[in-house]
Amino acid sequence: DVQLQASGGGLVQAGGSLRLSCAVSGFTFDDYAVGWFRQAPGKEREGVSCISSSDGSTHSADSVKGRFTISSDNAKNTVYLQMNSLKPEDTAVYYCAAKRGRGHIILVPDWYDYWGQGTQVTVSS
């Protein structure tokens, strides 16, 4: 069974940093795309950043470029999201998700097959 577990959220002052982790089990990590998504109250779930485990290519939303960095440790079957210069607008539940296959990756929630439970990130001003 494929399982994903997101962790690392918390309460942070604006300008601070957090590192989220997504531990994935149940499949060969090299053959999957993994993405981070977030959902704030009253808003649609939106893509944050994603990575291809096969070649390491990444794609990030314009709103987080230069502040967030996604990375993958394939040996540990874990994807990280380093979040720096956090803003109050970053407050949301952050989810990690996985999609089978190599090649192009996209930040569209419906494209992903497997989802974790999410972790809350709250940024105070």
Buried (B, 14 or more C-beta within 10 A) or exposed (E): EEEBBBBBBEEBEEEBEBEBBBBBEEBEBEBBBBBBBBBBEEEEBBBBBBBBBBEEEBBBBEEBEEBBBBBBEBEEBBBBBBBBEBBEEBBBBBBBBBBEEEEEBBBBBEBBEBBBEBBEBBBEE
